[in-house]
Amino acid sequence: MILSFTKGFLGRNGVKFDEYYWRDLKGKHKGLKGNRPLTEDQAPTPEILRKILQFMPLHGRAFALAASSSGMRLGESLRLKLLDIELDREPVGIHIRREYTKSGLARPSFLSKEAVDVLREWLKVREKWLQAASRKSHIYPKGARDDRVFPFSHGTVYAMWHAALEKSGYADRDPTTGIHKYHFHTLRKYFRSRLPRGGVPVDVTQGIMGEEGYLSAEYRRLKDDPETMAKMYKQGEPYLAVFSDQTEVHEFREETKGLRQQVQDLKERLRLQEEKTRRTDTKYQVETEELLNALVNHPKFWNLFGSHIGRNIPATMDLSDKKEALISTSK
């Protein structure tokens, strides 16, 4: 916490260090060797995430898909308000306010079509859910006027997620820390690993996630250009899909595209080889004709040829006379 605050404070005041410096410092601060995390976690695949989300209620599924398709942190997602989502845009935009973020910097993000579809279903029943939750809760009264998109707590999210892990068979834990390998924060890893597959630069992906240490000059420029950011997000959006077949379709298309390119390359190589063969044949024909002409016009050729057939052929005889001489001889 202190280290993150210090890093943000220095960065906003023009004092910057190499990212590896902060990583080393963070490792020393925690008393670790190197910068490896304590828990050996991993990003879920679309297939694994699909199985996990099937065991979550509607509001949990909407929350998880919003996180996995936007790169938002858990705390940022829980503080998101209805006014922060632009449902009339394509893709749907999210304004993550500075008071929501870890770095204290506002940033834009987006939601996939798949996440928006589930979110719209959740918004249809959100008010009724909120009223029911308000009546049930005596310790943490929510109030019917809660304007957050997801009006529940960290504990509620963890409870839904852990229950889904158990039911789906993906509740494996790290043997050292006891933490689930597919804990909720691995949804950010999912976003980080999937979006670049559509050609979105890694630094832009990390910028959307709010990883301050990776905010390159290119991302800072794009952050002020929402149209370009939206186009870049749409490039990688199909690879974020969980329930639809878009992921498989696009991966198949990419594979097919690669095969088509290989075929095209082979065709080009064949064309060049044929062209080379054609040039070689032409050169051979020219050289053969030149050789024959030189042989026929050589002063000793016809004397030798006449001696061979038993007839004296003058060396000065033109080609037509030579043909007549050959014909008469054969008769």
C-alpha positions in Angstrom: 0.0 0.0 0.0 2.7 2.5 1.0 4.9 1.4 -1.9 2.0 1.9 -4.4 1.3 5.4 -2.9 4.9 6.4 -3.1 5.2 5.2 -6.7 2.1 7.1 -7.7 3.1 10.2 -5.9 6.6 10.3 -7.6 5.1 9.5 -11.0 2.6 12.4 -10.8 5.5 14.7 -9.9 7.7 13.7 -12.8 10.0 11.4 -10.9 10.1 8.0 -12.6 12.1 4.8 -12.1 12.5 1.8 -14.3 9.7 -0.8 -13.7 12.3 -3.4 -12.8 13.4 -1.1 -9.9 9.9 -1.2 -8.4 9.6 -4.9 -8.9 12.9 -5.6 -7.1 11.9 -3.1 -4.4 8.6 -4.8 -4.0 10.3 -8.2 -3.6 12.6 -6.9 -1.0 9.8 -5.2 0.9 7.9 -8.5 1.1 11.1 -10.4 2.0 10.9 -12.5 -1.1 13.6 -13.8 -3.4 13.0 -12.2 -6.8 9.5 -11.1 -7.8 7.5 -14.3 -8.0 4.1 -14.1 -6.5 3.4 -16.2 -3.5 0.5 -18.1 -5.1 1.0 -20.1 -8.3 -2.2 -19.0 -10.1 -3.0 -19.1 -13.8 -5.4 -17.4 -16.3 -8.5 -19.6 -17.0 -9.2 -20.6 -20.6 -12.5 -19.7 -22.1 -13.7 -23.3 -21.6 -12.8 -23.3 -17.9 -14.3 -19.9 -17.3 -17.5 -21.0 -19.1 -17.8 -24.0 -16.7 -17.2 -21.8 -13.7 -19.7 -19.1 -14.7 -22.4 -21.6 -15.3 -22.6 -22.2 -11.6 -23.0 -18.5 -10.7 -26.2 -16.5 -10.3 -27.2 -13.9 -12.8 -25.7 -11.0 -10.9 -22.4 -12.9 -10.3 -22.2 -13.9 -13.9 -22.7 -10.3 -15.1 -20.1 -9.1 -12.6 -17.5 -11.7 -13.7 -18.0 -11.1 -17.4 -17.7 -7.3 -16.9 -14.4 -7.9 -15.1 -13.0 -10.4 -17.6 -14.0 -8.2 -20.6 -12.8 -4.9 -19.3 -9.7 -5.7 -17.2 -11.2 -3.8 -14.1 -10.0 -4.6 -10.6 -12.5 -6.1 -8.2 -12.7 -2.8 -6.2 -13.2 -0.7 -9.3 -16.0 -3.0 -10.6 -17.8 -2.7 -7.2 -17.7 1.1 -7.2 -18.9 1.4 -10.8 -22.1 3.5 -11.1 -24.8 3.3 -13.7 -23.8 6.7 -15.1 -20.3 5.4 -15.7 -21.5 3.0 -18.4 -22.3 4.2 -21.9 -24.7 1.6 -23.1 -25.5 3.5 -26.3 -21.9 3.2 -27.6 -20.3 0.5 -29.7 -18.4 -1.0 -28.0 -20.0 -0.1 -24.7 -17.7 2.3 -22.9 -16.8 2.5 -19.2 -15.5 5.6 -17.5 -13.4 4.4 -14.5 -13.2 7.5 -12.3 -10.0 8.4 -10.6 -11.6 7.8 -7.1 -12.2 4.2 -8.1 -8.6 3.4 -9.2 -5.6 2.2 -7.4 -3.3 4.8 -9.1 -5.7 7.8 -8.6 -5.9 8.2 -12.4 -9.1 8.0 -14.4 -9.1 5.8 -17.5 -11.5 4.4 -20.2 -12.4 0.8 -20.7 -15.0 -1.2 -22.6 -17.4 -4.1 -22.3 -17.7 -7.0 -24.8 -21.1 -7.6 -26.5 -21.3 -10.9 -24.5 -20.8 -9.1 -21.2 -23.4 -6.4 -22.2 -26.0 -8.9 -23.0 -25.8 -10.5 -19.5 -25.5 -7.0 -17.9 -28.8 -5.9 -19.6 -30.5 -9.0 -18.2 -29.1 -8.2 -14.7 -30.2 -4.5 -14.9 -33.8 -5.7 -15.6 -34.0 -7.4 -12.2 -31.5 -5.2 -10.3 -34.0 -3.1 -8.5 -36.0 -6.1 -7.3 -32.8 -7.8 -6.2 -31.7 -4.7 -4.3 -35.1 -4.4 -2.5 -35.0 -8.0 -1.5 -31.3 -7.7 -0.3 -32.1 -4.6 1.7 -34.8 -6.5 3.6 -32.6 -9.4 4.3 -29.5 -7.5 5.5 -29.4 -6.3 9.1 -25.7 -5.8 9.5 -24.9 -4.1 6.2 -28.0 -2.3 5.0 -27.7 -1.6 1.3 -30.6 0.9 0.9 -32.8 0.9 -2.2 -31.1 4.0 -3.6 -27.7 2.4 -4.1 -26.7 3.6 -7.6 -23.8 1.2 -8.1 -24.1 -1.2 -11.0 -23.3 -4.1 -8.7 -24.7 -3.1 -5.3 -23.0 -5.8 -3.2 -19.7 -6.4 -1.3 -16.4 -8.0 -1.8 -17.6 -10.8 0.5 -20.6 -11.5 -1.7 -18.4 -11.7 -4.8 -15.9 -14.1 -3.1 -18.8 -16.3 -1.8 -20.3 -16.6 -5.3 -17.0 -17.3 -7.0 -15.7 -19.9 -4.5 -19.1 -21.7 -4.6 -18.9 -21.8 -8.4 -15.3 -23.1 -8.2 -16.4 -26.0 -6.0 -19.4 -26.9 -8.1 -17.4 -26.8 -11.4 -14.5 -28.8 -10.1 -11.9 -26.0 -10.4 -11.3 -25.4 -6.7 -7.7 -26.5 -6.7 -5.6 -24.6 -4.2 -1.9 -23.6 -4.1 -0.3 -26.1 -1.7 1.8 -23.4 -0.1 -0.7 -20.5 0.4 -4.0 -22.4 0.3 -5.4 -19.9 -2.2 -7.4 -21.0 -5.2 -5.4 -21.3 -8.4 -8.3 -19.8 -10.2 -9.1 -17.0 -7.7 -11.2 -14.1 -8.9 -8.3 -11.8 -9.7 -7.2 -14.3 -12.4 -9.9 -12.7 -14.6 -7.5 -9.8 -15.1 -5.0 -12.3 -16.3 -7.6 -13.6 -18.6 -8.1 -10.2 -20.1 -4.3 -9.6 -20.3 -3.7 -12.8 -22.1 -6.7 -12.7 -24.5 -7.0 -9.1 -25.8 -3.6 -9.0 -27.5 -4.5 -12.0 -29.6 -6.6 -9.6 -31.7 -3.6 -7.4 -32.4 -4.0 -5.0 -29.6 -0.5 -3.8 -28.4 0.5 -5.2 -25.0 1.1 -1.7 -23.5 -2.4 -0.6 -24.6 -3.9 -3.7 -23.0 -2.0 -3.0 -19.7 -3.0 0.6 -19.9 -6.7 -0.3 -20.1 -6.1 -2.5 -17.1 -4.7 0.5 -15.2 -1.3 -0.9 -14.6 0.4 2.4 -14.1 4.0 1.2 -14.5 3.2 0.2 -18.1 1.6 3.5 -19.3 3.7 4.2 -22.4 3.7 7.4 -24.4 1.7 5.6 -27.1 -1.1 4.6 -24.6 -1.2 8.1 -23.1 -1.8 9.5 -26.6 -4.5 6.9 -27.3 -6.2 7.5 -24.0 -7.2 10.9 -25.4 -8.4 9.4 -28.6 -11.5 7.3 -27.6 -12.5 6.4 -31.2 -9.1 4.8 -31.9 -9.2 3.1 -28.5 -12.6 1.7 -29.3 -11.5 0.4 -32.7 -8.5 -1.3 -31.1 -10.6 -2.9 -28.4 -13.0 -4.3 -31.0 -10.1 -6.0 -32.7 -9.4 -8.1 -29.6 -13.0 -8.3 -28.4 -13.8 -11.7 -30.1 -10.9 -13.3 -28.1 -12.5 -12.3 -24.8 -15.7 -14.3 -25.6 -16.6 -17.0 -23.0 -20.1 -18.4 -23.8 -20.3 -17.7 -27.6 -18.4 -19.5 -30.3 -16.6 -16.2 -31.4 -13.4 -17.2 -29.8 -13.2 -20.6 -31.6 -14.4 -19.0 -34.9 -11.8 -16.3 -34.9 -9.0 -18.7 -33.9 -10.1 -21.0 -36.7 -10.2 -18.0 -39.1 -6.6 -17.0 -38.0 -5.5 -20.6 -38.5 -7.2 -20.7 -41.9 -5.7 -17.3 -42.8 -2.3 -18.7 -42.0 -2.9 -21.7 -44.2 -4.1 -19.5 -47.0 -1.0 -17.5 -46.7 1.1 -20.6 -46.9 -0.7 -21.7 -50.0 -0.2 -18.3 -51.5 3.5 -18.4 -50.7 3.7 -21.9 -52.4 1.9 -20.6 -55.5 4.3 -17.6 -55.7 7.3 -19.9 -55.3 5.9 -22.2 -58.0 5.3 -19.2 -60.3 8.9 -18.0 -59.8 10.2 -21.5 -60.5 8.1 -21.8 -63.7 9.4 -18.4 -64.8 13.0 -19.4 -64.1 12.4 -22.7 -66.0 10.9 -20.7 -68.9 13.8 -18.3 -69.0 16.2 -21.3 -68.9 14.4 -23.0 -71.8 14.4 -19.8 -73.9 18.1 -19.4 -73.2 18.8 -23.0 -74.1 16.8 -22.6 -77.4 18.7 -19.5 -78.3 22.1 -21.0 -77.5 21.2 -24.1 -79.5 20.2 -22.1 -82.5 23.4 -20.0 -82.3 25.5 -23.2 -82.0 23.8 -24.8 -85.0 24.2 -21.7 -87.1 27.9 -21.5 -86.1 28.3 -25.1 -87.0 26.5 -24.9 -90.3 28.5 -21.8 -91.3 31.8 -23.2 -90.3 34.1 -23.5 -93.4 35.1 -27.1 -92.7 31.7 -28.4 -91.8 30.4 -29.0 -95.3 33.7 -30.5 -96.5 33.6 -33.0 -93.7 29.9 -33.7 -94.3 30.5 -34.1 -98.0 33.4 -36.5 -97.4 31.2 -38.5 -95.1 28.5 -39.0 -97.8 31.0 -39.3 -100.6 30.3 -36.0 -102.4 32.4 -32.8 -102.7 30.4 -29.9 -101.4 31.9 -26.4 -101.9 32.3 -24.5 -98.7 30.8 -21.4 -100.3 27.5 -23.1 -101.2 24.6 -21.3 -99.6 22.1 -23.1 -97.4 19.6 -23.7 -100.2 22.2 -25.3 -102.5 23.3 -27.5 -99.6 19.7 -28.7 -99.2 19.4 -29.5 -102.9 22.8 -31.3 -102.9 21.7 -33.4 -100.0 18.4 -34.2 -101.7 20.0 -35.2 -105.0 22.5 -37.3 -103.2 19.8 -39.2 -101.3 18.1 -39.9 -104.7 
